[in-house]
Amino acid sequence: MSVIAPSAEACQALVDRINSGSGIAYTLTTPATYTYVLDEDIKDTANIGVIVVHDRERTLNESLDLQQRTSHDVRIVVQQKLTNTSATTIDALRLLLRQLYERVYGFQSADQRVTVWECDEPDEETDRATVVGPRVFQQGIELRVEVEPPA
């Protein structure tokens, strides 16, 4: 077993969970990925991007052990450059975001090391300036994910 940073483990577990639902609960044109910096310059108009973004890490000091559980603020972002801003297009992207929320809500990895403790529901209101101005849909959900220390 290779050891990776808890933040990477949390994000990769979410990416795996999202990608495992493609074709079952929803369809992704490209697999979800994770990053530490969200690329605001979206060039691809054909594909919907699902990006897991790590925002912040904290150690949960609950005992005197050297290795502690960590807590991570993570965002799952759906973004796509739009060729049109029809209600059908926007509604499909908002539906995908809702389906992703349902896929990760209460998620715990098979080895029980990664657990989603909090998951904010997607905003029902789409930022019209984001959609109309640069013709980009970019909306996300925020999560708090905890990672247990290695055994």
N, C-alpha and C positions, 0 to 999 in steps of 0.2 A: 504494500500500500504506500503510495507516494503521499507526502505531506504537502499540503498547499495552504496558503493563507486562509483564515476563516472567511474573509470577505469574498475571496474567489470561490470557496466552497459553497457559500450561501448563494451567490449569483449563479454558479454553474448548476446547482440543484434546481433553482427556479427555471433556468433555461431548459434543462432536461424535462422538467414537468410541463412547461409550455409546449415544447416540441413534441412530447409524447401525446398531446391532445390533438395535434394537427391531423386532419383526416377523420377524426372521430367527433370532436365537439365543434371544430371550426377548421378552416383551411388557411394555411399560411403559404404564400407564394415563395418565401425564402425562410429558412429556419431562424428562430430567435437567436440573438447573440447577447453577450454582455460586454460592458465597457465602463470605464471610469469617467469618460468625457463624452457627452452626447454631441454628435456631429450635427450642427444646425444647418449645414449646407447640403440639402437633399437634392441629388441630381437624378435619381432613378424615379421615373413616373409610373413604371409598370408594377413595381413591387411594393408591398406593404412591409415596412420595417417594424419589427418588434424587438425592442432593445431593453435589456435589463441594465440599469445604471446604479452603481454603488455610490451612495452619497456620504455616509458617515459610519464610523465604527466606534463602539464603546466597549470597555471591559466591564462586566458585571461582577463587582467585588462582593461575592457572597460567602466566601470562606477564606481561610488562610492558605489554601492551595496555591502553588505557583501558577498552575494553568487554570484559567477561569473561562467561564462561558462568555461569549461575546454577543453583542447586540448590533444589528446593522440596519441602517435606514437605506432602503432600496426603492427605486422607482421602476415600474414597467411602463414603457412608453410605446405607443403606437404612432407611427408617423408615415406619411406618404405625401409626395408632391402630387398635386391634383391637376388633372387636365380640365376638370369641371367641378363646380361646387354645388351640384344638384343635391336635393334632399336625399335621394336614393344613395348616392355615393357617401355622403356624410353619415347617414343612418347605418350603412353597412360597416363603416369604420367604428362607429360608436357601439354597435352590436358586438363586434370583435373584442373591443375593450371590456365590455360587460362579460363576455364569455371567458376572457382571460382572468378576470376577477374571480369568477366562479371556479375556475380551474385551480387557482393558487390559494383561495380562501381556506384557512385551516390546514394547509398542506404540512405534512411531516415526511421527511425522507425515509426510505425503507430502513436505513440504519439508525433512525431516530436522532441523528445528530443535528439536522437542520429543521427548524420549525418556524412557520409563519405565525406570529403571535398577534399581530394587528394588520389589518388590510382595509384601507380607506376605499369606500365605494367610489366608482368613477363619477366625476362631475356630470350632471345631466345637461348643463349648459356648455355649449361649445364656444370657445373664444372666437367671435366673429372676425376680429382683426387678424388672428392667426390664419384663419381659413381664407378670407377674402383678399387680404393684402398680398402676401407672397405666394398665395395659393398652396399653402402647406397645411395639412392636418397634423397636429401634434398634440396628443393628449395622453395622460398617464394616470396610474394609480400608485399610491405610496404604501409601502409595507414596512413593518418592523419584523426582522427575521433574527432568530437567535441560533447560534452554533455552539454545540457542546464541545468541550476540550477533547483532544484525542485521548483514547483509552490507554 
